[in-house]
């Protein structure tokens, strides 16, 4: 009887330990994906800002300023679209993490 109790406890502990390993792996994987998304966004936004700085430095007159202003509007719209896409990626990643975590917790 005592051996059965110990065996049952051992099986339950291993099952819980394996689930915690799965959770740890899931969280680390999502952390890596989140960092990749953020680094991609930072790279893109930095590139846009440097291009804008170069464009500002090249303004020599009224025509250049008008062209810069028109381009800035287009770049701002593009920037906003990309920002929304990056936000959606992070949201999808979070939803996936929650769903996968719930599945693992149900095993416990």
N, C-alpha and C positions, 0 to 999 in steps of 0.2 A: 504494500500500500504506500509506504513511504517512497519507494522507488518510483511508483506511478506519479506521485505528486511532484517529485523532483524532475522526472521526465517531462511532465506537462509544463512545469515552470520553465524548463530549459527550452522547449519548443516555442513557448510563448515569448520568451526573451529574445530568441533568435529571430523570430518573425518581426518583432518590434524593432530590433536592431537593423534588420535588412530594410525595413521601411524608412527608418531614419537615414540610412545611407542613400536610399533613393531620393529622399527629400533634399539631402545635402547636394547630391549630384544635380538635381533639377534646379535648385536655387543658384548654384554656381554656374550652370549652363546659361540660365537666364541673365545672370549678372554679366556674363561675358557678352551675350547678345545685346544687352542694353548698352554696355560700354561701346560696342562696335557701332551701334546706331548713333550714339552721341558723338563719337569721334568722326563718323561720316558727316554728321551735321556741322560739327565745328569746322571741319576741313572745308566744306562747301561755303559756310558763312564767312569764313576767313578769306577765301578766294574772292567772294563777291565784294567784300569790304576793300580788299587790296585793289581790285579792278576799279572800284568807285574812286579810291584815293588817286589812282593813276589818271583817271578821267578828270578829276578836279584839277590835278596838276597840269593837265594839258589845255586848260581853258585859257584862250588868248583874247577872246573878244565876246561880243554879244551873241554872235551866231553859235559859237562854241558853248556858251552858257545855255542858250535855248536848246541846243541838241542834248546837252547834259541833262537838262531838266526833263526832256521828253524820255530819254533813256532811263532816268531814275524812276519815273512812273512805271515803266515796263518792268524794270528790275525789281521794284517793290512788289508788284503783283506776282511775279515769278517767285520771289522770296517768300511771300505769304503762302503760296501754293505748296512750296517745298516744306515750309514750317508745319503746315497741316499734315502733309504726308509723314513727316517724322513723328509728329504727335500721334498719328494713327498707328504707326509701327510700335511705338511704346505702349499704347493702349492695348493693341492686339497681344503684345508680349505679356503684359500684365494679366490679361484675361486668360491666356494660355497657362500662365503660372498658377493662377487661382484654380482653374479647372483641373490641372494635373495634380496640384497639391491636394485638392479635395478627394481625387481618386486614390491617392496614396493613403490619406488619412482614413478612408473607408476600409482599407485593408486592415488597419490597426483595430 
